[in-house]
Amino acid sequence: MTTAGEAPAPARDRGRRVILWRHGQTSWNVERRFQGSTDVELTDAGREQARRAARLLASLKPDAIVASDLRRAADTAAELAALTGLEITHDEGLRETYAGVWQGLTHEEILARHGDEYTAWKRGEPVRRGGGELETEVADRAAPVVLRHVEKTPEDGTLVVVSHGGTIRTTIGRLLGLESRHWESLGGLSNCCWSVLGEGARGWRLLEHNAGTLPEPVLGDDD
């Protein structure tokens, strides 16, 4: 607030940023097998993706890293930590959606065995895929983790969140204030790509989505 004769205070060049980074490739991604909360390791290609992406993200000088405790996310985060010297905070609230009996099935098997459920989910209906979590329940546990760590980040700082495709999408949708039926419209993230949210006067804004490489196929973006 200014008084007569005072120049307005300069606006901040930049508010906080959150980089939501999807883990590198796993064998189940390649096989289009639904991972959910199953703890699947990175492939050699996935580790190389993580190393390459970490070099780009390190140049943004992040202030903190928080990651899912599942190995594919934790090992991806470790590549960035090695370059920046930052410690990683692991939080199970950032795990991928628990998808019950869908986990371990290929997309073709899911369509064959649970076609109506799959179709309803793609229409934006609230579905407990495989008897597991609703997308809104994933957002209920993941978004607060992000916000809690954002609060500890400097006013013009950058937080890197290493998680999973489905969890990242639901978190972005929640932070942007979108209705859950519209979250699917955000599209998927390729392995080791990321989205960037910026803190604005009216809340969070989506600054980048699926950034990091030239366009690549999205393999199993919900796991």
N, C-alpha and C positions, 0 to 999 in steps of 0.2 A: 504494500500500500504506500502511495506517495502523497505528499502534501503540496500545496501551491508553490511553484518555483523549483521543485525538486525534479530531477530527471528520473524517469522510471528505472527501477532496478533492472539490470540486464537479465534476460531469460537464460536459463541454464542451457548450455550447448547440447547436453544430452542427459536424459534420465538414466535410470538403471536399465540394463539389458539382460534378458534371459535367453541363453542359447540352449535349445532342447535338441539333444544329439542322440540319434538312434545308433544302437550297437552295430558292430560289423557282422559280416555274413556268417551264418552257421550252416551245417549240413542240412538241417531241417528247413532252412530257408530255400536252399537249392532244390530240395525235394518237394517244396510247397506243402510242408507238413506243419500243422498248427502246433506251435510251441506252448503258448500261454505261459503258465508259471513253471513249466518244466525247465530244469537247469541244463541247457545245452551249451557246449563250448563253441568258441569261434573256430572256423577253419583257418588254414594258413592264409587263404585269400582274405578272410575277415580280419586277421591280425595285420596284414599289410594295408588294408583299407583304413584301419584304426591309426596306424603309424602315419599314413599320408594325411589323413584328416587332422590328426593332432598337430602336425606342423602348421597347418593353416590356422587352426584355432589358437595355437600358442601365440601367433602373431597379433591376436586381438587382446593379449595381456589380461586373461581372466583373473578375477579376484578369488574365486572359490569354485570347487567342483563337488557336486553331490551326485550319487549314482545309485541305481538299483543294485541290490546285493547279488542278483543272479550273475553267473560267471561271464556271460556274453557281454553284459553291460559293464561289470566291474573291470574286466580285462581291457575293454575299450577305453574306459576312463583312465586306466593305469598308464596308457601311452601318453595321454596329455599331462598327467601328473609327473611323469618322468622328465618331460621337457620344461615344465613350469616350476617344479619344486613344490607345488601345492599338495596338501594332504587331501585325500578323498574321504568324504563322509558317505557311508553306505546306509541306505534306508530302504527297508522292504516295502514301504509305501509306494515306491516307484516301480515295483514289479509289474510285469505284464498281466493282463486280465486272466484270472483263473477261468478256464473254459471247460471244466469237467470232462465229460467223455469225448469232447472234440479233440482234446490234447493228444498228440501223436498221430492223428488222422491226416491224410492228405486232403486238399480241397476237394478233389474228386470224390473221395470217400465220404466227406461231410455232405456234399450235395446228394449223393446216393442214399445216405442213411438219414439225413436230417434236412432234406431239401426245403420243407415248408418253414422250418425254423430259420434256416439260412436266408431264405427269400424275405421273410418278415424283418429280419435284422437289416438287410440291405435297403429295405423300404424306410428304415428309420424308426421302426417300432422297438419298444423296450423288450429285449429278449435276453433271457439267461442262457447264453450259448452253452450247450452241453450240460445245462444245470448249474452253470457257474455264475460269475458276477454280471450284474448290469453295468453298462458303460457309465451310468451316472454314479454307481458305487465306486468304480475305479477313479473317477474324477473326485469323489468325496475323500478318498484317501491320498491321492497323488497331488492335487492342487494345493492343499495346505502345506505339504512338504516343501513345495517350490516357494510358496509365499513366506514360509517361516525362514527359509534361507535367504530370500530376497531382502528381508528386513535386516539381516546382518551384513548385507553388501553395501559398500559405499554408495553415496547418492548418484554418482556417475559411473558406478562399477558394473562389472559383468559377471554373472553367475552362469556356469555351465552345468546343465542337468543331463546326465547320461541315462537313458531309459529305453523304452520299447515303442514300436510304432503305434500300437493301439493306445497305450497309456499317454504318449505324447499328444496324440490327436484329441483325446478326451480332455486332457489338461489345457491345451490351447483353447478348445471350445468353451470350457468353463471360465478361463481367465478373460476371454473376449466377451463373455456374457451371451453366447449364442445358445439358442434352444437346442437340446440334445438331439432332436431329430435332424438338425442341420450339420452335426459334427462330421458326418461322412463326407460332406461337400468339401472339406478341407483337403481331401486327397491323401495318399499315402506318402511315406518317406522311404527312399531307397536306403539300403544299408550304409551306415556311416555318414548319412546326410543329416542336415539339421534345419531347424526353424528358429527364427529370432523374434522375440517379443520385446517391444520397447515401452517404457513407462511414459505415458503422456498425461496431460492435464485432465483428460476425461477417462483415464484408465489405461489398460493395456492395448497396444496396437500390434498387429502382425506386420513385421518389417520384411521378413524373408521367409520363404517356405520351400522345403526340399532343396536347400542350397548345398553347395560343396563340390559338385562335379558337373560334368556334362550330363544331360538326361540319361538315366539308366533304368532298366526294368525295376519295378517295385516288387520284391520277392517277399511274400508273407508279411505284409506291413502291419498286421495286427498281432505280431508275436515277436 
